[in-house]
């Protein structure tokens, strides 16, 4: 899909979430859903298969996140999938996250960690990233077991890689 269409969908989702008064919560839920979508081949196939009727794909969304996420989040994902834009869901959501962060004068900081981070760890990490980059950040944590340990943080074009995996790769290269 063209960038203009992705941006249009992102803008629409942003405005709906803001009008509902739940932008922060919806943005976070959508971000987590997009990362799950990217990591699951079965989910991607089910939500993008044109042979499956749109109503069935929307029922999959309802079964998957209904009750676990806000009604607004469920309806927004269902709307995008129902309109046949399931393939573009991560790009649309990423644009929405950028728009929401920009509205709060924040920079998106995507952090990949092998394990879930506690609220205290997230607060300290956000402060450390703000200090390191000179920008206030909207922290988005993704649990990624391939990191093995440590974290990989991306803030704009800046990547801070403190992962065990990278250190092991560096040791292999030296040997």
C-alpha positions as CSV (number, residue, x, y, z in Angstrom):
1,X,0.0,0.0,0.0
2,X,1.2,3.5,-0.7
3,X,2.7,5.7,2.1
4,X,-0.3,8.1,1.7
5,X,-2.8,5.3,2.4
6,X,-0.8,4.0,5.3
7,X,-0.6,7.6,6.7
8,X,-4.3,8.1,6.1
9,X,-5.2,5.0,8.0
10,X,-2.8,5.9,10.8
11,X,-4.3,9.4,11.0
12,X,-7.8,8.0,11.2
13,X,-6.9,5.5,13.9
14,X,-5.1,8.2,15.8
15,X,-8.1,10.6,15.7
16,X,-10.5,7.9,16.7
17,X,-8.4,6.9,19.7
18,X,-7.9,10.5,20.7
19,X,-11.7,11.2,20.4
20,X,-12.4,8.2,22.6
21,X,-10.0,9.6,25.2
22,X,-7.8,6.5,25.3
23,X,-5.0,7.4,23.0
24,X,-2.1,6.3,25.3
25,X,-3.7,2.9,26.1
26,X,-4.8,2.2,22.6
27,X,-1.4,3.2,21.2
28,X,0.3,0.8,23.5
29,X,-2.1,-2.1,22.8
30,X,-1.8,-1.6,19.1
31,X,2.0,-1.5,19.3
32,X,2.0,-4.8,21.2
33,X,-0.5,-6.3,18.7
34,X,1.7,-5.3,15.7
35,X,4.8,-6.9,17.2
36,X,2.8,-10.1,17.9
37,X,1.4,-10.0,14.4
38,X,5.0,-9.7,12.9
39,X,6.3,-12.6,14.9
40,X,3.4,-15.1,14.1
41,X,3.3,-16.5,10.6
42,X,0.0,-18.2,11.4
43,X,-1.6,-15.0,12.5
44,X,-0.4,-13.1,9.5
45,X,-1.7,-15.8,7.2
46,X,-5.1,-15.9,8.8
47,X,-5.5,-12.1,8.8
48,X,-4.3,-11.6,5.2
49,X,-5.8,-14.6,3.4
50,X,-8.3,-13.2,0.9
51,X,-10.0,-16.6,0.7
52,X,-11.2,-16.2,4.3
53,X,-14.2,-13.9,4.4
54,X,-13.7,-10.5,6.1
55,X,-16.2,-11.3,8.8
56,X,-14.3,-14.5,9.7
57,X,-11.0,-12.5,9.9
58,X,-12.7,-10.0,12.1
59,X,-14.0,-12.8,14.3
60,X,-10.4,-14.0,14.7
61,X,-9.5,-10.5,16.0
62,X,-12.4,-10.5,18.4
63,X,-11.5,-14.0,19.7
64,X,-7.8,-13.1,19.9
65,X,-7.8,-9.7,21.6
66,X,-11.5,-9.1,22.7
67,X,-11.5,-8.8,26.5
68,X,-7.7,-8.5,26.7
69,X,-7.6,-5.0,25.1
70,X,-9.9,-2.0,25.1
71,X,-13.0,-2.1,22.8
72,X,-11.5,0.7,20.8
73,X,-8.3,-1.3,20.1
74,X,-10.3,-4.3,19.1
75,X,-12.6,-2.3,16.8
76,X,-9.7,-0.5,15.2
77,X,-7.8,-3.7,14.3
78,X,-11.0,-5.3,13.1
79,X,-11.7,-2.3,10.9
80,X,-8.2,-2.4,9.3
81,X,-8.4,-6.2,8.8
82,X,-12.0,-6.0,7.5
83,X,-11.1,-3.5,4.9
84,X,-8.4,-5.8,3.5
85,X,-5.4,-4.0,4.8
86,X,-4.1,-6.7,7.2
87,X,-0.8,-6.8,5.4
88,X,-0.2,-3.2,6.2
89,X,-1.2,-3.4,9.8
90,X,2.3,-3.1,11.3
91,X,3.1,-0.1,9.1
92,X,-0.2,1.6,9.9
93,X,0.3,1.1,13.7
94,X,4.0,2.2,13.5
95,X,2.8,5.5,11.9
96,X,0.1,5.9,14.6
97,X,2.7,5.4,17.3
98,X,5.0,8.0,15.7
99,X,2.0,10.4,15.4
100,X,1.0,9.9,19.0
101,X,4.6,10.4,20.3
102,X,5.0,13.5,18.2
103,X,1.8,14.9,19.6
104,X,3.4,14.5,23.1
105,X,6.7,15.9,21.9
106,X,8.4,12.5,22.5
107,X,10.6,10.3,20.4
108,X,9.7,6.6,20.0
109,X,12.3,4.4,21.8
110,X,11.8,0.7,20.8
111,X,13.6,-1.6,23.2
112,X,14.1,-5.3,22.6
113,X,14.7,-7.3,25.7
114,X,15.0,-11.1,26.3
115,X,12.6,-10.8,29.3
116,X,9.7,-8.5,30.3
117,X,10.9,-5.4,32.1
118,X,9.3,-4.2,35.4
119,X,7.7,-0.8,35.6
120,X,10.7,0.4,37.7
121,X,13.2,-0.9,35.1
122,X,11.2,0.8,32.3
123,X,11.2,4.1,34.1
124,X,14.9,3.9,34.7
125,X,15.6,2.8,31.1
126,X,13.4,5.7,29.8
127,X,15.4,8.2,31.9
128,X,18.7,6.6,30.8
129,X,17.7,6.8,27.1
130,X,16.6,10.4,27.5
131,X,19.9,11.2,29.0
132,X,21.9,9.4,26.3
133,X,20.0,10.8,23.4
134,X,19.0,14.2,24.7
135,X,15.3,13.5,23.8
136,X,12.3,12.6,25.9
137,X,11.2,9.2,24.9
138,X,8.0,7.1,24.6
139,X,9.3,3.7,25.6
140,X,8.0,0.7,23.7
141,X,9.3,-2.6,25.0
142,X,9.3,-5.8,22.9
143,X,10.2,-9.1,24.4
144,X,12.6,-10.8,22.0
145,X,14.2,-14.0,23.3
146,X,16.8,-13.9,20.4
147,X,18.5,-11.0,22.3
148,X,19.5,-13.6,24.9
149,X,20.2,-10.9,27.6
150,X,20.6,-7.2,27.8
151,X,18.8,-4.9,25.5
152,X,18.8,-3.3,22.1
153,X,17.3,0.2,22.0
154,X,16.4,2.1,18.9
155,X,15.6,5.9,19.2
156,X,15.1,7.4,15.8
157,X,18.3,6.6,13.8
158,X,20.3,5.8,17.0
159,X,20.8,2.1,17.9
160,X,22.2,1.2,21.3
161,X,23.1,-2.5,21.3
162,X,23.9,-3.9,24.7
163,X,22.7,-7.4,24.0
164,X,24.5,-10.6,25.0
165,X,23.9,-11.9,21.4
166,X,26.0,-9.0,19.9
167,X,28.7,-9.5,22.5
168,X,28.8,-13.3,21.7
169,X,29.0,-12.4,17.9
170,X,31.8,-10.0,18.6
171,X,33.7,-12.7,20.6
172,X,33.2,-15.2,17.7
173,X,34.6,-12.7,15.3
174,X,37.7,-12.1,17.5
175,X,38.4,-15.9,17.8
